[in-house]
Amino acid sequence: MSTIDTPATPTDQQVKARHRAMWASGDYPAVARELVPELGPALVTACGVRPGQRVLDVGAGTGNAALAAAAAGATVVASDLTPELLEVGRKRAADAGLELEWREGDAEALPFRTGEFDVVLSCIGAMFAPHHQPVADELTRVCRPGGTIGMLNWTPTGFVGRLLKTMSPFAPPPPPGAQPPPLWGSAEHVRELFGHRVTDLDLRTAMVAFDHCGDPLEFREYWKRNYGPTIATYRHNGADPERTAALDAAFLQFLTDSDVAGPGERARWEAEYLLVTAERSA
């Protein structure tokens, strides 16, 4: 069996086009560089990536995990739905003197052969594809038996999960059958998605600190300027000043309430994620 070849319907094509446009808006490379640079290397370490392995990074974005895997000596393919992010990744790789293959691809229908990779990983990337089961099916399909599957996903109750929940009353309606991205941060949900196709499933939570901005108002504007889902939500309400003001107020209240810094300290937010590693069943 080779790649899955399921023709996309017009509705599917529209959904994918909207996702590409959303992640190409703003400056997600800044978010990857300034807020979460350590997450990719953490996932690569957890997966035990080593020289000689063939590694696929799904939803690679600008390559935080893919570049770390290449630096560890692996042969790496970085795949993402958004070509604009891959272009940034190519430049980062060139600047670092690393060789990777960059491929445009949909996490719900990966353009790779069955069992092609020793390690298949995704760092806060594949979790944003709208349909979770096809993603889990594809991650397991392209991993060889005995290979490693690793994911790092925002949790529903962590900072990013609550940020998306705060925006959800104002956000564009999701596509039919779509599931909330932070469900990928639920251990029970991950177990159900992978089922008997994996063994040695390890699920653990950890935190990453966001201290890039000095106060909640500055951080709100950072998300509005750089993060695709936030930009899409504000654009959806752009013709309604009252709803935009309500969104601004809700967003600022959330950031004020979730600031964990003590008196006199620089503002700081802690974002919880679920680290997933497993072995592909034979």
C-alpha positions in Angstrom: 0.0 0.0 0.0 1.3 3.5 -0.9 -0.2 6.9 -0.2 -3.9 7.3 0.5 -5.5 8.8 -2.5 -8.9 10.3 -1.5 -10.1 13.1 -3.8 -11.0 16.2 -1.9 -14.5 17.5 -2.2 -15.1 21.2 -3.0 -16.0 21.8 0.6 -12.8 20.1 1.8 -10.8 22.3 -0.6 -12.4 25.4 0.8 -11.7 24.3 4.4 -8.0 23.7 3.5 -7.7 27.0 1.7 -9.1 28.8 4.7 -6.6 27.0 7.0 -3.7 27.9 4.7 -4.8 31.5 4.6 -5.3 31.7 8.4 -1.8 30.3 9.2 -0.2 32.5 6.6 -1.7 35.6 8.1 0.1 37.6 10.7 3.5 36.4 11.8 3.4 32.9 13.0 7.2 32.6 12.5 7.6 35.2 15.3 5.4 33.1 17.6 7.5 30.0 16.8 10.7 31.9 17.4 9.7 34.0 20.4 7.2 31.9 22.4 7.8 28.2 21.8 11.4 27.7 20.4 12.2 25.0 23.0 9.2 22.8 22.3 10.5 21.2 19.1 13.8 20.1 20.6 11.9 18.8 23.7 9.8 16.6 21.4 12.8 15.4 19.4 14.6 14.4 22.6 11.5 12.6 24.0 11.3 10.6 20.7 15.0 9.6 21.0 15.8 10.8 17.4 19.2 9.7 16.4 21.5 9.6 13.3 20.4 7.4 10.4 16.7 7.6 11.2 14.1 8.8 8.7 11.9 11.4 10.4 8.6 13.1 9.3 7.5 16.3 11.0 3.7 16.8 10.4 2.4 20.3 10.6 6.0 21.4 10.8 5.4 25.1 10.4 8.7 26.9 10.3 10.6 23.8 11.5 11.1 24.0 15.3 11.0 20.2 15.6 12.2 19.4 12.1 15.4 21.4 12.5 16.1 19.9 15.8 15.7 16.4 14.3 18.1 17.3 11.5 20.6 18.6 13.9 20.4 15.3 15.7 21.6 13.6 12.5 18.3 12.3 11.1 17.1 12.4 7.5 14.1 14.7 7.9 11.0 15.6 5.9 9.1 18.6 7.1 5.5 18.7 5.9 2.9 21.5 6.4 -0.3 22.7 4.7 0.9 26.3 4.5 3.7 26.9 2.0 4.5 30.3 3.4 5.6 28.7 6.6 7.7 26.1 4.8 9.5 28.9 3.0 10.6 30.4 6.3 11.7 27.0 7.4 13.8 26.5 4.3 15.6 29.8 5.1 16.1 28.8 8.7 17.6 25.5 7.6 19.9 27.2 5.2 21.1 29.7 7.8 21.8 26.8 10.2 23.6 24.7 7.6 21.0 21.9 7.8 19.6 19.8 4.9 15.9 18.9 5.1 13.2 18.1 2.6 10.2 20.5 2.7 6.9 19.2 1.4 3.5 20.7 1.3 1.0 18.2 2.7 -2.3 17.8 4.6 -2.1 16.0 7.9 -5.4 14.3 7.1 -4.1 12.8 3.9 -0.3 12.7 4.0 1.6 12.4 0.6 3.9 9.6 1.9 4.1 5.8 1.6 2.9 3.5 4.3 5.6 2.7 6.8 8.0 5.1 5.2 9.4 6.7 8.4 11.1 5.5 11.6 9.8 8.5 13.6 6.7 10.5 12.9 6.2 13.6 15.1 4.1 16.7 15.3 4.8 19.7 17.6 1.6 21.8 18.1 0.9 21.4 14.4 -1.3 18.4 13.4 -3.6 19.1 16.3 -5.1 22.0 14.4 -6.3 19.9 11.5 -10.1 19.9 11.9 -10.8 16.1 11.8 -8.8 14.2 14.5 -9.3 10.6 13.5 -7.9 10.9 10.0 -4.9 12.6 11.4 -4.3 9.8 13.9 -4.8 7.3 11.1 -2.2 9.0 8.9 0.4 9.4 11.7 0.2 5.7 12.3 0.0 4.7 8.6 3.3 6.4 7.6 5.2 5.1 10.6 6.9 1.7 10.3 6.0 -1.0 12.7 8.2 -0.6 15.7 8.8 3.0 14.9 8.1 6.0 17.2 5.1 8.4 17.1 5.5 11.6 19.1 3.2 14.6 19.5 3.3 17.8 21.6 -0.3 19.3 22.0 -1.8 22.1 23.9 -4.2 20.9 26.6 -7.9 22.0 26.9 -7.4 23.4 30.4 -4.0 25.1 29.7 -3.3 28.6 28.5 -3.8 28.1 24.8 -6.8 25.8 25.3 -8.5 28.6 27.4 -7.4 31.3 25.0 -9.2 29.4 22.1 -12.2 28.9 24.4 -12.3 32.6 25.1 -12.3 33.4 21.4 -14.8 30.7 20.4 -18.0 32.7 20.9 -16.6 35.3 18.5 -14.9 32.9 16.1 -16.1 31.9 12.6 -18.1 28.6 12.7 -16.0 25.5 12.4 -16.3 23.2 9.4 -18.7 20.3 9.6 -17.5 17.6 11.9 -14.5 19.6 13.1 -13.2 18.9 16.7 -11.6 21.5 18.9 -7.8 21.4 18.6 -7.1 21.2 22.3 -8.8 17.8 22.5 -5.5 16.5 21.3 -4.2 17.5 24.7 -6.6 15.1 26.5 -4.9 11.8 27.4 -8.3 9.9 27.0 -8.9 11.4 23.6 -5.4 10.4 22.4 -5.8 6.9 23.6 -9.1 6.6 21.7 -7.6 8.0 18.5 -4.6 5.6 18.4 -6.2 2.6 20.0 -4.5 -0.7 19.6 -2.3 0.6 16.7 0.3 1.8 19.2 2.0 0.3 22.3 4.0 1.8 25.1 1.9 4.9 25.0 3.4 7.5 27.3 1.4 10.7 28.2 2.7 13.4 30.4 2.0 17.1 30.9 4.5 19.9 31.2 4.6 23.7 31.0 6.2 26.4 28.9 6.4 29.9 30.1 5.4 32.9 28.0 7.1 36.1 29.3 7.7 37.9 26.0 5.4 40.8 26.8 5.4 43.1 29.9 1.6 43.2 30.6 -1.7 41.7 29.5 -2.6 44.6 27.1 0.7 44.2 25.3 0.3 40.4 25.1 -3.2 40.8 23.7 -1.9 43.0 20.9 0.9 40.5 20.3 -1.7 37.7 19.6 -3.8 40.0 17.5 -0.8 40.9 15.4 0.8 37.5 15.0 -1.4 34.5 15.6 -3.6 33.2 12.7 -6.6 32.0 14.7 -6.7 35.3 16.6 -6.5 37.3 13.4 -9.2 35.2 11.8 -11.5 35.8 14.8 -11.0 39.6 14.7 -11.6 39.7 11.0 -14.8 37.8 11.4 -16.1 40.6 13.7 -14.5 43.5 11.8 -17.8 44.9 10.6 -19.3 44.9 14.1 -17.6 47.4 16.5 -19.6 46.3 19.5 -18.6 42.6 19.1 -15.0 43.6 18.4 -15.0 45.6 21.7 -16.6 42.7 23.5 -13.9 40.4 22.1 -11.2 42.9 23.1 -12.6 43.0 26.7 -12.9 39.2 27.0 -9.4 38.7 25.7 -7.9 41.2 28.0 -9.8 39.8 31.0 -8.5 36.3 30.2 -4.9 37.5 30.0 -5.2 39.5 33.2 -6.7 36.6 35.1 -4.2 34.1 33.8 -1.0 36.1 34.5 0.8 34.1 37.1 3.5 36.7 37.9 3.8 38.0 41.4 3.6 41.6 42.6 6.3 43.7 40.9 7.3 40.9 38.5 7.2 40.9 34.8 4.0 39.4 33.4 4.2 35.7 32.8 1.8 33.0 31.5 2.3 29.3 31.8 1.0 27.1 28.9 0.4 23.5 29.6 1.0 20.8 26.9 0.6 17.1 26.6 3.7 15.2 25.5 2.8 12.0 23.7 5.2 9.2 22.7 4.3 5.7 21.5 5.6 2.7 19.5 3.8 1.8 16.3 2.4 -1.7 16.8 3.6 -4.5 14.5 
